[in-house]
Amino acid sequence: MNTLQAQVREILSEIQKDRKYYIKLIHLLKQQRTMIIERKVEAMEELNQNMAKIYQLLSESAKKRIAALKDMCIPPHAEGMRFLFSRLPANHHIQAKALWEDLEQRVLECKELNERNANLLTMQQEILNSILGNEPDLIYQR
């Protein structure tokens, strides 16, 4: 197998791994929301550590993918990935494109869940500040 084929296989393997990590992350973000609502602080600490490990793995995978794309003189972004897939044989092109699109959807879902959780935390903090009388004076909010 030549180097180019090996690099493409490695990229596809990393995308498959990333997809599995994002599936886990979606599950953890949903758990996090429940824990935020139920104020399970200690359980959230462990969950957040698990999430941090997944974020680290995803970051490492992205770095590998970027390096591989650069080695092939392909721009390291979504359009570059689509370009790479367009150069594959038809059956592989369809599978790779579907895998990439699925990964993109899972990334978007994680972003949405993360944003919802952040909004929930902000809302809880505002409620606590209101109850405790820690709200800033209205005169300074302009």
C-alpha positions as CSV (number, residue, x, y, z in Angstrom):
1,M,0.0,0.0,0.0
2,N,1.4,3.4,-0.9
3,T,1.8,6.3,1.5
4,L,-1.2,8.2,0.1
5,Q,-3.5,5.2,0.5
6,A,-2.2,4.7,4.1
7,Q,-2.9,8.4,4.9
8,V,-6.4,8.2,3.5
9,R,-7.1,5.1,5.5
10,E,-5.7,6.7,8.6
11,I,-7.9,9.8,8.1
12,L,-11.0,7.6,7.7
13,S,-10.1,5.6,10.7
14,E,-9.7,8.8,12.8
15,I,-13.1,10.0,11.6
16,Q,-14.7,6.8,12.6
17,K,-13.1,7.1,16.1
18,D,-14.1,10.7,16.3
19,R,-17.7,9.7,15.5
20,K,-17.7,7.3,18.4
21,Y,-16.2,9.9,20.7
22,Y,-18.9,12.4,19.7
23,I,-21.6,9.8,20.4
24,K,-20.2,9.4,23.9
25,L,-19.9,13.1,24.3
26,I,-23.6,13.6,23.3
27,H,-24.6,11.1,26.0
28,L,-22.4,12.8,28.5
29,L,-23.7,16.3,27.7
30,K,-27.3,15.0,28.2
31,Q,-26.2,13.5,31.5
32,Q,-24.5,16.8,32.4
33,R,-27.8,18.7,31.8
34,T,-29.6,16.3,34.2
35,M,-26.9,16.8,36.8
36,I,-27.0,20.5,36.5
37,I,-30.8,20.5,37.0
38,E,-30.4,18.1,40.0
39,R,-27.4,20.0,41.3
40,K,-25.3,16.9,41.6
41,V,-21.9,18.7,41.9
42,E,-19.7,15.7,42.8
43,A,-21.1,13.5,40.0
44,M,-20.6,16.4,37.6
45,E,-16.9,16.7,38.5
46,E,-16.3,13.1,37.4
47,L,-18.4,13.5,34.3
48,N,-16.5,16.7,33.4
49,Q,-13.2,14.8,33.7
50,N,-14.5,12.2,31.3
51,M,-15.6,14.9,28.9
52,A,-12.2,16.6,29.2
53,K,-10.6,13.2,28.2
54,I,-12.8,13.0,25.1
55,Y,-12.1,16.6,24.2
56,Q,-8.3,15.8,24.4
57,L,-8.7,12.7,22.2
58,L,-10.7,14.7,19.7
59,S,-8.1,17.5,19.7
60,E,-5.3,14.9,19.0
61,S,-7.3,13.4,16.2
62,A,-7.9,16.7,14.6
63,K,-4.2,17.5,14.7
64,K,-3.4,14.2,13.0
65,R,-6.0,14.8,10.4
66,I,-4.7,18.3,9.7
67,A,-1.1,17.0,9.4
68,A,-2.2,14.3,7.0
69,L,-4.1,16.7,4.9
70,K,-1.2,19.1,4.8
71,D,1.2,16.3,3.8
72,M,-1.1,15.6,0.8
73,C,-1.2,19.3,0.0
74,I,-4.9,19.5,0.8
75,P,-6.3,22.5,2.7
76,P,-7.0,21.3,6.3
77,H,-10.7,22.2,6.6
78,A,-14.1,20.8,5.7
79,E,-13.8,21.7,2.1
80,G,-10.4,20.1,1.9
81,M,-12.0,16.9,3.3
82,R,-14.7,17.0,0.7
83,F,-12.1,17.5,-2.0
84,L,-10.2,14.4,-0.7
85,F,-13.4,12.3,-0.7
86,S,-14.2,13.5,-4.2
87,R,-10.9,11.9,-5.4
88,L,-11.8,8.5,-4.0
89,P,-13.4,5.7,-6.0
90,A,-17.2,6.1,-6.2
91,N,-18.1,3.5,-3.6
92,H,-15.5,4.8,-1.1
93,H,-16.4,8.4,-1.9
94,I,-20.1,7.8,-0.9
95,Q,-19.2,6.1,2.3
96,A,-16.5,8.6,3.3
97,K,-18.8,11.5,2.5
98,A,-21.6,10.0,4.5
99,L,-19.3,9.3,7.5
100,W,-18.0,12.9,7.4
101,E,-21.5,14.4,7.2
102,D,-22.6,12.3,10.1
103,L,-19.6,13.5,12.1
104,E,-20.4,17.1,11.2
105,Q,-24.0,16.5,12.5
106,R,-22.8,15.1,15.7
107,V,-20.4,18.0,16.2
108,L,-23.3,20.4,15.7
109,E,-25.4,18.4,18.2
110,C,-22.7,18.6,20.8
111,K,-22.3,22.4,20.3
112,E,-26.1,22.8,20.8
113,L,-26.2,20.6,23.9
114,N,-23.2,22.4,25.3
115,E,-24.8,25.8,24.7
116,R,-28.0,24.7,26.3
117,N,-26.1,23.5,29.4
118,A,-24.1,26.8,29.5
119,N,-27.4,28.7,29.3
120,L,-28.9,26.6,32.1
121,L,-25.8,27.2,34.3
122,T,-26.0,31.0,33.6
123,M,-29.7,31.0,34.5
124,Q,-29.1,29.1,37.7
125,Q,-26.3,31.6,38.6
126,E,-28.6,34.5,37.9
127,I,-31.3,33.1,40.1
128,L,-28.9,32.4,42.9
129,N,-27.5,35.9,42.7
130,S,-31.0,37.3,42.8
131,I,-31.9,35.3,45.8
132,L,-28.7,36.1,47.6
133,G,-29.0,39.8,46.7
134,N,-25.8,39.7,44.7
135,E,-27.3,41.5,41.7
136,P,-25.4,44.5,40.4
137,D,-27.0,47.8,40.7
138,L,-29.2,48.6,37.7
139,I,-27.4,51.9,37.2
140,Y,-24.3,50.0,36.1
141,Q,-26.0,47.7,33.6
142,R,-26.1,50.2,30.7
